[in-house]
Amino acid sequence: MLAALIPLFGWIVVGPMMLVTLILGVVVMAKGGIGQGIAIALCAVLLLPLFTIAITGAALIGASSGM
């Protein structure tokens, strides 16, 4: 039962982090760092969800195998 809640907990933690990182990227772009701001925004939109999916998937595999 607890293994079914692992993805929910992961997204509750990562969701606000993704929003803050995206806002930080916009602020950096507004201050003149266009390249750095785009890099930060892309990390928020692409990398954070990919890492979250990978980590929750590994946690679910570990939980289902009894490790």
C-alpha positions, -999 to 999 in steps of 0.1 A, spaced: 0 0 0 27 24 9 45 17 -24 15 32 -42 21 65 -25 57 69 -35 51 87 -68 26 111 -51 52 121 -24 78 125 -51 57 149 -71 46 169 -40 83 176 -33 95 181 -68 65 201 -81 72 233 -62 109 229 -69 102 228 -106 81 259 -103 107 278 -84 135 268 -108 114 279 -138 108 313 -121 145 316 -114 152 309 -151 129 337 -161 144 361 -136 179 353 -149 167 359 -184 152 393 -174 185 403 -158 204 398 -191 216 362 -188 197 349 -217 217 317 -222 219 309 -185 182 316 -181 173 293 -209 196 266 -195 179 268 -161 144 268 -176 152 238 -197 166 219 -167 133 227 -148 111 216 -177 131 185 -189 156 172 -163 137 175 -131 107 155 -143 130 129 -159 150 124 -127 118 123 -106 103 96 -129 135 76 -127 138 78 -89 102 70 -82 104 41 -107 135 27 -90 117 31 -56 87 13 -68 108 -15 -82 126 -18 -49 94 -17 -30 77 -43 -51 107 -67 -49 108 -64 -11 142 -47 -8 
